[in-house]
Amino acid sequence: MVPPRRDRRKRPLARPPNGEDGRDTLARHPPRTRRGDGTLPLTLLFRGKVRDVYAVGDAAPTDTTTPHLLLVATDRVSAFDVVMREPVSDKGRVLTQITAWWLSTHLSDIPHHLVSVRPDEIRRAIPALGACPEAWEGRATLVRRTRPLPVECVVRGYLSGSAWKEYRESGTLAGEPLPPGLAESDPLVPAIFSPATKAQEGHDENITFEQVADLLGGDLAGRLRARSLDIYERGRSAAAEAGIILADTKFEFGTTPEGDLLLIDEVLTPDSSRFWPQEHYTPGRGQPSLDKQPVRDYLESLPDWNKQYPPPPLPPEVVAATSERYRDVFRRLTGTDLDAYEPPRFDPAAPASAPP
């Protein structure tokens, strides 16, 4: 996860329009042809750096009334806000199936938008996908459509990334004071709810809880904080049993037309979370991560790349090492190899009633 940048100014936050907000598009990152790259026979609503979102049924891009969406986690990988040319094999499958694993086990009682990740159920709901299984099977999620809330619900259990940078400079996080004398990667007890904006361009920005309350109302802001901290603590406990430290993570929530608050998007994945191998943890320094760290390390070693588009080519060994990092965190968390994992069932009746 690339943590949101800080911003201490208390300025008004714009409310997004109804329906999907279309954030994080690839306008600055021209797409390349690869698996899961927007070639499905559905209406492409928008394309993120690593995820494509489709309307289910015959819907125009501006239609916000369709009850379901298809999310496809591609094998695209980004670093420093730039999408690389080379896909990372199995990355999309890991993000999709880890989310499904969490929601079917430790988070099964948390209201969420996920309907199905099983290819047979999705194919039954959307028969046209039968013609292109290689573009979506294992990496697609059928979900209920919601109105996403304009806040990233970040929870930090350790002082790292942008939080450490701000603390080192001013002793604060998003302008709020933290205890003195903390070192990089020290635990934060209790964990801190550290919300951020959803930036249309560039990085997200840290904001205070008071700003969230001003934007969404105190009751909803309180529910988001309580639910985010609850999910984080469950995730931290489960990860610890697998020898993994869940340093921080971010959640997204949306509301249904009926007013239900649902957990949406990916959940506790290597892209939305900072996972550290417990066996290498040492406070007072940065920690190795179970994610796309090989890509970041390689790019940091290049003296001539300015971290702007176009990206430099990635060596095959860097791509392979990154793929193995994703597969390894899946094995460690679930206790199952990715290829042997049987996707869970959520609501088998719902896909059959989805629009054809």
N, C-alpha and C positions, 0 to 999 in steps of 0.2 A: 504494500500500500504506500502510495506517495502521500504523506500527511499534509493536511491543509496548512497554508501559510497563515501566520497570525495577522491580526489587524485590530488595533485597540480602539479605533474610532467607533463611536456609537452612532451609526448613521442609519436612516430608514432602510429597510430591506424590501425590495420590490416583490410583490406577489406574482406568481406565475399565472398564465391563463389556465382555464379549465382543460382537463385532459392531459396527455403526456406532454412534457415540456420540451422534448427534443434536445436536451442538453448534451454536451460532450460529443458533438458530431465530428466527422472526419474531414470537415472542409479544409482544414490545414494539413491533412494527412491523406493524400490521394490513395485510394484503395488499390491493392494488387489482387489478381485472381488467385484464389486459394480456397481451401475447404471452408464452407460456411461463410462465403463472402457476398451475400446478398443476391444469390441466384435462385432463390426459392420462388415457386409460382404463387406468391402472396404479395400483398401490398407492403412494401418496405416503408415503415413509418419514420425511422431514423437509424443511423448507424453510429455507434460509439467507437471508441478506440479499439475495443475488443469484443463488443457485443452488438448484434443486429436485432432489431425489434420489428415484428411483422404484425399486421392486423389479421385476425382469423376471419375469413369470409370475404365477400366482395365489398370492400370498403375503400373509399377514397382516402388519401393521406390526411385530409382535414377532418375526417369523420371520427368523433370521439365517443360514439355510442356503442361500438362493438364490445360485447361483454368479455371477450378473451383476447389475449395476445400470445404470440409465440416468440420467446426469447431464445436466440441462438448464440451461445458462447463460442466464438471462433478460436482458432489457434494463433490469432494475431497477438503480438506482444509489444508493449510500449515501454519506453524508458525516457525519463526527462520530458514527458509529454509528446514524444515523437514515436510514431508507429514504425517498427522495423519492417524490412522487406521480407525477412524469413519467418515463416510460421514455426511455432514450437509444438511439436507433435504431442497430442493428448492433453494439452493445456485446457482446451475448451471442455473436454470430458471431465477433467478433474474439477473444474469450477462448478460444473453442473451437478455432478454426482456428490461432491462434498456438501453442497447446499442441501440436496435431497436427503443425504444421510443425517445431517443435523436436524432437519425438520421432521424426520421420521423417528428420531431417537430422543435425544436430550431436550429438544424443543417442540415435541409433538403437541403440546397443549397451547402453544403460542399461535394466535390467529395469523394466518399468512395467506399469500395469494396463489401459492403453488397448487396446481390441479394434477399435473402428471409430468413425469420425466420418462415414462416407459414408451419405447418406440411403438409397441403394438397399440397402446391406447391413443397415442398422438396420431398415428396413421389412421386409426378408425375415426378419429375426430376430423382429420384433414386428409381425405383420400388422395388429393393431388400430390401430397408429399411422397407417395409411393414411387414416383418416377425418379426421385433424386435422393435416395437414402444416405449416400455418402456425404451429403452436404449438411446433414442435421442429426442423424442418429447418434445418440449418446451425449449430444451437446445441446439439445433443444429442451425447453421447458414450456409447457402450456400453463398459462396463468390467468387468473381473473384480472381484468383491467381495473386500475384504480387511478385516483388523482394523486400523484406523488406530492408529498409535503416538501416545501423548499428548504429543507434543513438536512444536513448530514449529521446523524447521531453518532458522534465519535466517543468512544470510551477508552481511556488510557489507564492502564494498570502499571506502567513503567515509564520512566522519564527518558524519552528517546525522540529522535527525529527533530521536527520543528519545535516540539515542546521543549526539548533540551536546549535548543538554540535560543529560544526566548528566555528560558529560565536563566541560562548562563549570562545573558545580557542584562536582564532586569529583575530576575527572581519571581517572575509571574508566568501565568499561562492565560492567554487571551485577556491580558490586563489584570487578572485576578492573582493575588499573592499566593505563593506556595511556601512551605516550610523552608527555612534557610539550611544550608549545609548539604543539600542533595548532590549526588554525583550522577554522571551519565549512566543510564540503564538501571538506576535505583528503582525499587518498587514504590508505587504510590499507594498508600494505605490510608483510607479506602481508595478504590479506583475512582477516577474523576470523569464525570460527564462533561465532554469538551466539544460542544456542537460547532458546526461550520456551515457556511453558506454553500449553496450549489452554484458554482461559478459557470456562466455560459461560456466564458473565454478564460483561459489561463487556469490558475490554481484556485481551489476553494480557500476561504478565509475563515479563521477561527473567530467565533463570536461568543458573547456571554449568554448565560441562561436567561438573563433579563431581556436580552434582545429577542430570544426565541419566544419568550412570553409576550413581548410587545407584538410580535408578528403573528403568532398563532393563538394567543390567549393563554392565561396562566394554567387553566385546567389541562388543556391538551399538551402544553409544554411539560407539565408535571408528569403526565402519563408517559410521554416519550422518554423522559429521563428515567423514570422508574423501570419501564420495560427494557430500556437499553442496558441499564446496570444489571438487571436480573439476567438477561440473556448473556451478557459478558461473563458474569460470575459462573453461570452454568458451563459456558464454553471454556473458561479458564480451568475449572475443576476437571472437566473431561480431558482437556489437552494435557494437563499435568499427569494424568494417569498414563498417557502415551509418551511421556518424556518430553513434552513440548511446553514452552512458556508462551502464553498468549499475551504479548506485550501490549497491544492495542488493536482496535478494530473499529469499523464503522458500519452502521445499519441505516437502511432507508425504510420509510414507512409511507403508506398511502391510504386514502380513504375511499370507500365504495360509495355509490349513489345512496345507499341506505345509511351511511354514516359510520360504518364499521372501520376500525383502525386495524390495518393489516401490515405485517412485516413483508417487505417486497425486495426484489433484486437478489443478489447473491448474499449468502450468510456465512460468516466465519470461514472464508476461503483464503488461500494465499494471496489473492489480489486485493482483498478488502481488509486484511489483517496482517499484523506483524508477528509471525511465528518464529520463535528462537529454539534451537535444540538445547534442551536443558543441560546436556553434558558439556556444552561449551560456554555456559553462561558465567561471566565474570563482570561484576559491577565496576564502573569507572572507565568504561570504554564502550565503543559500538559493538554490536553483536552480529554474528553471522545469521542470515535469515534463510528460512525454508521457502524460497520463492524464486523470483527472477534475478537473484543476486549475481549469478554468473554474467548475465547481460550487462548489468550496471557496472560491475567490476571491469569488464572488458572495455566498455565505452569510456570509463574514467581513465583508462590507461592510454587512450588515444590523445596525443597532444594537439592534433590538428582539427578535431571535430568540435564545433562551437555549440553543440547540443541543439541545433536547429535542423529543420527538414532541408534536404534529404538526409536520411540516416546512412551511416557507413555499413558495408556488408558485415554480417556476423559470421565468424568461422564456424564450420560444422561442429567442432568440438564444443563450442560455447552453446550452440543450440541444443546439442545432445545433453550437455550437463544441466541445462535449464529444464529440459523435459524431465530428466530424472529427478530433479528437485521437486517438481510438482507431483510426480508419481510417488515419491518417497513420503511426502507429507500425507498423501491419501492413505498409503499403507499404514503409516504410524497412527493416524487418527482412527481409522475404521478397522484396522486389523485384517484387512482384505486387500489383495492385489486388485488393481483397477480392472484388469481383464476378467477377473473372476467375480466381480461385484454384480449382484442382482439388484437392479433399481427397485426401490420400494413402491408400493401402491398407496395412493392417497385417497382419491375419490373416484373409483372406477366408473361410477355412473355419470360423472360430470362430463368427461370427454365425449361420450356418445351423444350428449345433448347439445354439444357445441355446434356452431354454425358449420355447414359443410364447406 
